[in-house]
Amino acid sequence: MKRSREAVGPELPPPPAAEAVADREEEEDRAAKKARKREKKALKKAKKKAKKKAKKAKKAQKKAAKKKKKTKKKKKKSHGSSSDEDSSSSDEDDSSSSSSDDNAPRSIISGLKIRRKIDKTAQDRTNDANRAQLRAFYNAMH
């Protein structure tokens, strides 16, 4: 009993060339999409890095400018303070309330003139005396 191929069933034909080509093209399209996606991701990452680097450079530049400004102020203060203090000390009582004195040191925060010497009130003197008495008492206990 020999069976022929025809008796078992017809042989399946090979897939047409057009379908194979279409499948291959779909795979290539997917691969191309993945590649574009990777490139896009890499580009975003590079932009982010560049932005971060620019921000860091800007911060460093600001810091350097601030430092330079600070040293400039220090130089100005130390340069003019010794001769100006002697001449302004006699005028200090007269012009302590006026805001036109440009040589007077000013607070960085409020902009008000910094008073170098403040007179003690009667309350301050009594507080100092009480503090000294309390300190003597505690020292005697120990």
C-alpha positions as CSV (number, residue, x, y, z in Angstrom):
1,M,0.0,0.0,0.0
2,K,1.9,2.9,-1.2
3,R,0.4,6.1,-0.7
4,S,1.2,9.0,-2.9
5,R,1.5,12.4,-1.8
6,E,-1.7,13.3,-3.5
7,A,-3.6,10.8,-1.5
8,V,-2.5,12.3,1.8
9,G,-3.2,15.8,0.8
10,P,-1.8,18.5,-1.3
11,E,1.5,20.0,-0.4
12,L,1.3,23.5,1.1
13,P,2.7,26.0,-1.3
14,P,5.6,28.2,-0.1
15,P,4.6,31.6,1.1
16,P,4.4,34.1,-1.7
17,A,7.4,36.4,-2.1
18,A,5.2,39.5,-1.7
19,E,4.2,38.4,1.9
20,A,7.8,37.7,2.8
21,V,8.9,41.1,1.5
22,A,6.1,42.8,3.4
23,D,7.1,41.0,6.7
24,R,10.7,42.0,6.2
25,E,9.6,45.6,5.5
26,E,7.5,45.7,8.7
27,E,10.5,44.4,10.7
28,E,12.7,47.0,9.2
29,D,10.2,49.7,10.0
30,R,10.0,48.6,13.6
31,A,13.8,48.6,13.8
32,A,14.0,52.0,12.3
33,K,11.4,53.3,14.8
34,K,13.4,51.9,17.7
35,A,16.5,53.5,16.3
36,R,14.8,56.9,16.0
37,K,13.4,56.5,19.5
38,R,16.9,55.8,20.8
39,E,18.3,58.7,18.9
40,K,15.6,61.0,20.3
41,K,16.3,59.8,23.8
42,A,20.0,60.3,23.4
43,L,19.4,63.8,22.0
44,K,17.2,64.7,25.0
45,K,19.8,63.4,27.4
46,A,22.5,65.4,25.6
47,K,20.3,68.6,25.8
48,K,19.7,68.0,29.5
49,K,23.4,67.6,30.2
50,A,24.2,70.7,28.2
51,K,21.5,72.6,30.1
52,K,22.9,71.4,33.4
53,K,26.4,72.3,32.4
54,A,25.3,75.8,31.4
55,K,23.5,76.3,34.6
56,K,26.5,75.2,36.6
57,A,28.7,77.6,34.6
58,K,26.3,80.4,35.2
59,K,26.3,79.7,38.9
60,A,30.1,79.6,39.0
61,Q,30.2,82.9,37.1
62,K,27.7,84.5,39.6
63,K,29.8,83.2,42.5
64,A,33.0,84.7,41.0
65,A,31.3,88.0,40.4
66,K,30.0,88.1,44.0
67,K,33.5,87.2,45.3
68,K,35.0,90.0,43.2
69,K,32.5,92.5,44.4
70,K,33.1,91.5,48.0
71,T,36.9,91.9,47.7
72,K,36.3,95.2,45.9
73,K,34.2,96.4,48.9
74,K,36.8,95.2,51.3
75,K,39.5,97.1,49.5
76,K,37.4,100.2,49.4
77,K,36.7,99.9,53.2
78,S,40.2,99.3,54.2
79,H,41.6,101.9,51.9
80,G,39.4,104.8,53.0
81,S,38.4,103.8,56.6
82,S,41.6,104.8,58.5
83,S,41.7,108.5,57.3
84,D,37.9,108.8,57.3
85,E,37.3,107.5,60.8
86,D,39.5,110.2,62.3
87,S,37.8,113.1,60.5
88,S,34.3,111.7,60.9
89,S,34.5,110.9,64.6
90,S,34.1,114.5,65.7
91,D,31.2,115.0,63.2
92,E,29.5,111.7,64.2
93,D,27.4,113.2,67.0
94,D,26.1,115.9,64.7
95,S,25.4,113.8,61.7
96,S,24.4,110.5,63.3
97,S,20.7,110.9,62.3
98,S,21.3,112.4,58.8
99,S,21.3,110.0,55.9
100,S,23.5,112.2,53.7
101,D,26.7,110.9,55.2
102,D,28.1,108.6,52.4
103,N,31.2,107.5,54.3
104,A,29.3,106.0,57.2
105,P,29.2,102.1,57.2
106,R,25.7,100.8,56.4
107,S,23.9,97.5,57.0
108,I,23.8,95.2,54.0
109,I,20.3,94.0,54.9
110,S,18.5,97.1,55.9
111,G,20.7,99.9,54.5
112,L,20.6,101.8,57.8
113,K,23.8,103.4,59.2
114,I,25.6,101.2,61.7
115,R,26.1,103.0,64.9
116,R,29.6,102.2,66.2
117,K,29.1,103.6,69.8
118,I,25.8,103.5,71.6
119,D,25.4,105.3,74.9
120,K,24.3,103.2,77.9
121,T,21.0,104.1,79.5
122,A,20.3,104.0,83.2
123,Q,18.5,100.7,82.7
124,D,21.5,99.2,80.9
125,R,23.8,100.3,83.8
126,T,21.5,98.6,86.4
127,N,21.3,95.4,84.3
128,D,25.1,95.3,84.1
129,A,25.4,95.8,87.8
130,N,22.9,93.0,88.5
131,R,24.6,90.7,86.1
132,A,28.0,91.3,87.7
133,Q,26.5,90.7,91.1
134,L,24.9,87.5,90.0
135,R,28.1,86.3,88.4
136,A,30.0,87.0,91.6
137,F,27.4,85.0,93.5
138,Y,27.6,82.0,91.2
139,N,31.4,82.1,91.2
140,A,31.4,82.1,95.0
141,M,29.1,79.1,95.1
142,H,31.4,77.1,92.9
